[in-house]
């Protein structure tokens, strides 16, 4: 259960690079170190206020108290330097605490002694590190050492058996309570760490999908458009040199703009692909090329003609509609396409329909088509719904409905 606390490395750790669980374990070890130091100082003060406590073995008692204090200071100092995360440290300090407490109890005078309560410290620390089993083991070892001291021939006043039994019960109950709390805490920490890891993985996957969408809509759509324009240029090569020159100029402009957009995107800047309020005009430009360059009859209807949409909504819809038009040009072999947009105040609905060859319905929902999946993700992100109706030889209709959230 508690191997987590003893899982340390021998090199210094930067708290900023530690996960939340390791940071909590380090903070808990610091708290225990301060508590140990407080116990050592309190023991020295008790002896100073009542020198009779060390009447039996004065030299040994002073040595035990001073060395325990120095040992506590050393651990506290090393913990503050983050330099003692050595495997087995927790077990070693628990054993040393038990031995030092037993030495203090043995050397500081006849029974009854106030230093029995010092056994509480290694029991509590062991419980907090190793749970119920660790706490009960430390309590059993402490009771054995305490009994050995108080019932040995060296003790000037052996302890009464009933007092020994009551104190033993104290230690076992304390070990169980703190062990139970420690295991509960560790279980909660494991759950929180699992949630932390799951949330991190989900955030990573979402960021990957976001980058993929942006690259697809900012770069791949432009490359697809350039490919279609190259095809149109080939058709104009001998028949319409003026049109060819305009197409080449447009392609050069698109390439330069795409390079600038990619640089801004890689630097983390938001790069809008659409001037606010120009959704309909931008769609007309895209459709004009498909009509003049590829000979597809294009129809655009917007109600009202000037849509009142937020820049973010306009840009997302532009990506979706442009992807639909590119798919028509590249895959549908259609002779006619119709784009409809209708704003009602609370929502905007739209559709793109062609009379092409269609495709298998298994590709809907993004199965086999990254472009269709990206379209659906964008519409879903806006709180809307996307519907794709298609059948081989029957054309394709892509329709969506998106709520409009007006700013207050």
Secondary structure as the mmCIF struct_conf table of DSSP 4:
data_model
#
loop_
_struct_conf.conf_type_id
_struct_conf.id
_struct_conf.beg_label_comp_id
_struct_conf.beg_label_asym_id
_struct_conf.beg_label_seq_id
_struct_conf.end_label_comp_id
_struct_conf.end_label_asym_id
_struct_conf.end_label_seq_id
HELX_RH_3T_P HELX_RH_3T_P1 UNK A 2 UNK A 4
TURN_TY1_P TURN_TY1_P1 UNK A 5 UNK A 6
BEND BEND1 UNK A 10 UNK A 11
HELX_RH_3T_P HELX_RH_3T_P2 UNK A 15 UNK A 17
BEND BEND2 UNK A 18 UNK A 18
HELX_RH_AL_P HELX_RH_AL_P1 UNK A 20 UNK A 49
HELX_RH_3T_P HELX_RH_3T_P3 UNK A 51 UNK A 54
BEND BEND3 UNK A 55 UNK A 57
HELX_RH_AL_P HELX_RH_AL_P2 UNK A 58 UNK A 80
TURN_TY1_P TURN_TY1_P2 UNK A 81 UNK A 82
TURN_TY1_P TURN_TY1_P3 UNK A 87 UNK A 88
HELX_RH_AL_P HELX_RH_AL_P3 UNK A 89 UNK A 107
BEND BEND4 UNK A 108 UNK A 108
BEND BEND5 UNK A 110 UNK A 112
HELX_RH_3T_P HELX_RH_3T_P4 UNK A 114 UNK A 118
HELX_RH_AL_P HELX_RH_AL_P4 UNK A 119 UNK A 150
TURN_TY1_P TURN_TY1_P4 UNK A 151 UNK A 151
BEND BEND6 UNK A 152 UNK A 152
TURN_TY1_P TURN_TY1_P5 UNK A 153 UNK A 154
BEND BEND7 UNK A 156 UNK A 157
HELX_LH_PP_P HELX_LH_PP_P1 UNK A 158 UNK A 160
HELX_RH_AL_P HELX_RH_AL_P5 UNK A 161 UNK A 215
HELX_RH_PI_P HELX_RH_PI_P1 UNK A 216 UNK A 220
HELX_RH_AL_P HELX_RH_AL_P6 UNK A 221 UNK A 236
TURN_TY1_P TURN_TY1_P6 UNK A 237 UNK A 239
HELX_RH_AL_P HELX_RH_AL_P7 UNK A 241 UNK A 266
TURN_TY1_P TURN_TY1_P7 UNK A 267 UNK A 268
BEND BEND8 UNK A 273 UNK A 274
TURN_TY1_P TURN_TY1_P8 UNK A 276 UNK A 277
HELX_RH_AL_P HELX_RH_AL_P8 UNK A 279 UNK A 294
STRN STRN1 UNK A 297 UNK A 303
BEND BEND9 UNK A 304 UNK A 306
HELX_RH_AL_P HELX_RH_AL_P9 UNK A 311 UNK A 327
HELX_RH_PI_P HELX_RH_PI_P2 UNK A 328 UNK A 332
BEND BEND10 UNK A 335 UNK A 335
STRN STRN2 UNK A 336 UNK A 343
BEND BEND11 UNK A 345 UNK A 346
STRN STRN3 UNK A 347 UNK A 354
BEND BEND12 UNK A 356 UNK A 356
HELX_RH_3T_P HELX_RH_3T_P5 UNK A 361 UNK A 366
TURN_TY1_P TURN_TY1_P9 UNK A 367 UNK A 368
HELX_RH_AL_P HELX_RH_AL_P10 UNK A 370 UNK A 381
TURN_TY1_P TURN_TY1_P10 UNK A 382 UNK A 383
STRN STRN4 UNK A 385 UNK A 390
TURN_TY1_P TURN_TY1_P11 UNK A 392 UNK A 393
BEND BEND13 UNK A 394 UNK A 394
STRN STRN5 UNK A 396 UNK A 403
#
